[in-house]
Amino acid sequence: MKKSDETLSVCEIFRSIAGETTHAGRPAVFVRLAGCNLACRFCDTGYARSGGQVLGLSKVLAWVRRAGEPLVVVTGGEPLLQPGTGRLLRALRRDGREVLLETNGSLDLGVVPRGVRVILDVKCPGSGESRRNRRANLARLRPGDELKFVISDRRDFAWALRLLSRTRLPRGVAILFSPVQPDLPPGRLAEWMLGARLPPHSRLQIQLHRALWPAGGDGDILWRAHAPGRTGK
């Protein structure tokens, strides 16, 4: 099937517990799209940077409906690389789903429909990709959206604070500080946060799914692209 705005290159669709964002702990269905334009040093989903299988939008929606969860997380890879992502987001909203979009911050948020909550990653220097941040996206955030900094060391933390001091965010945007594991112990990041003057709605984020499934489990896999060591359902 040729990829178009009616299709998507999908890595996997699974039902699990949300491990990140302010929605951590909630059951959700995840649609992980394939392909990414960045190569972060600490990427924990490198298998989604390429590959994937092309699915029609209707089939993706059918898997989401089968999962039966009101919360849907569209993630990657980088979802906004694909022309069909906008249609997927709109279709999920029409279906009555609560939708989160996780994006790496390098592509224009203008295509994201209203009603979809954006989880915007801001790449710190430790990622090796900070030059790719699209600063204009910060002005596009809406109440209910979230801004995430993945912190690998004290330099990253100081860099994030400087950026926040120069940025006027809409009210109601949560700010997440997440430590790179195992490089940075969460307790150390917590100490830095307690010693800093943080903007409102700032919080420490620890990847809950790593605590739930330390061996790397995903929860309930509904569909997965064919790849070495993997089978699609």
N, C-alpha and C positions, 0 to 999 in steps of 0.2 A: 504494500500500500504506500503510495507516495505521500510524503508529509505536506500538509497544508494547514490553513487555519481551522480546518475541520478535524485535524488529527494531532496527535501528540507523540513525541518520543518518550516513552515511559520506562523507568528503571524498575519500579516496584510500587505496589499498592498494598498497604497493610493496616491492620487495626492494632492499636497499642495505647499506652499511657503517654500523654504529652510529657516530654522530659525537660522542655525549656519554655521560656516566656512566662508571663504572669499566669498562663493557663496550665502550667505544669501540674501534673497529677490528674488531669481530666482524661477520660477515655476519648479517643479520637481516631479517625481514619486518615491515614497519610497517603498522599499521592506524590511520589518522588519522581520528578521528571529528570531526564538524562541530558547531559551536556553542561559544561561550565566554561566561562571565558577567563577564569582566574585559576591560579595554582597556589593557594595559601600553604604556607609551610606546615601548618598543623591540621590540615584538612582531615576529617575523620570519616568522610564519605567519598574517598577517591574513586571508588568503583562507579560512582554516578557521573564522573566527569566526561565519560564517553559511552558508547554503546547504547543500550536501550532498544526497545522495539516500538514500532509505530502502531498505535491503537487509534481507532476512531473515537471521537468525543463521546458518542453514545455508549460505547463499551466501557469507557472510563466511568461515566456516570452510573452505569449499571453495577459496576463493582462497588462504587461508593454507596449506592442505595442498598446493596446486599449487606454491607457492613452494618448499616442501621444506626450510625452515630450522628448526632446533630452537629458535632464539631469536625471540620475538615481542615487539615493542614496541607497546603500545596508547597512543596519544597523541592530541593534538587541536590546536586547540580545547581543551575541557575534557571528558574522557571521563566523569567522574562526574556530569555533568548529565543523562545519559541513563539511564533505568531498565533498559535492556537490557545495560548494561556489565557488571554483576555476572554475568549469565548468560554473556556472552562470556568473561569471565576464567575462570569455572569450566569452561566447555567447552574452552578452550585447555589448561588444566591436565589435564583428563581425557584430552585428546589426547596428553599426554606432552610438551607444550611448556614451555620455560623462558619465563616471562612477566614483562615489566617494564611497570609502569603509570606514565606520566608525568602528574602532576596539579599544578594551580596552587596547591594548599594552602588554598583557600577553602571546600572542601566536606568533609563528614565521611568519614574513611577507614574507618569502621566497616563499610561494605558490601564492602570488599575482602577476598576470600577468602584464607585462609592458603595459602602457597606462591607467591603473587604478590609480586614485589619492587616496592616503592613508590619512585619517584623524586619526592620531595616538594619543590616549589618554595616557598621563603620569599621573599615579595616585599619587596624593599628600598625605601626612600623614593624612589629615583630612578625606580622603575617607575610611580609615581603610584597604586599599588594596595596599599601596605603596610597600610592600615587593614582590608583584607579578609582578612588572614591569620587562619586558624583555629588559635589557639595549642594547643587541645586535641589537634590532630593529632600534635604532637610526642611526646606520651605514647603514641601508638598505634604508633609506629615499632617495627620488629623488627630483629634482627640480619640483615644483608644488604640492608636498605633504605638509601636514600641521601637526603641533604638538600642542596639546591642553592640557592646564593645567586648571582644574576646581579648583578654589580657594575658600576655606571656611573661611580663617582667615589670619592674617599677617604671622603666622608661615608657612602656605602653600606657601605664596608668596615668602618668604625668601628662602624656600627649593627649589622652582622652579628656582630662580635666581642662587643658588649655583650649581644646576645640569647643567643649561645652561652654566655657566662659565667654567665647566669642559668638555663640549661636543662640538665637532666640527661638525656642521651640514653642509650639502651641501648648496651651494648658491641657493636661490629661495625657501627655505622651510619657510612657514609662521609660526609664533608662536602666538598662541591664548591664552589669559587669560580670563577666564569666571568665573564670581562670582556665588557662590551657592546662589540661591534665596530661602527664603528671609533672609538667615543668614547674607549675606554680601551685603550691598548696593552698586550698581555699581559705584556710585560716589566715594566711599571710595577706591575701587580698582583702579579707574582712578587716584586718588591722589597718591597712592603708585607707580603707573607706571610712573607718571610725575616726581616723586622724585628719580627714579632709573635709572641706566645706562642699558638700554635694548638692546638686540641684534637687528640687522636690521630685518625688516619685522615683528616686534611685533605689536600686536593690541589688543584692548579691544573687547571682544565679548559679546554681550547681546543677549539672546535668543529671536529672533524676533517673533517667533510663539507664545510666551507667551503674547506679547503685542497685537498681532492680534486676538488671541483667549484666553482671560484670563479665560474663563470658561472651557478650555481644549479641544476645538474643534480640529479636525485633518485635516480639509479641506474636500476633496471628497474621501470617503472611497470606494474603488473598490472591495476589498475582505477582509474578516476578519474571523479568525478561530472561530469555535464554542466554546463558553465559557460561564459561568454564566453571564447573562446580555449582551451577545454579540450574533450576528448572522452572519454567513458567507454568502456571496452573491454567 
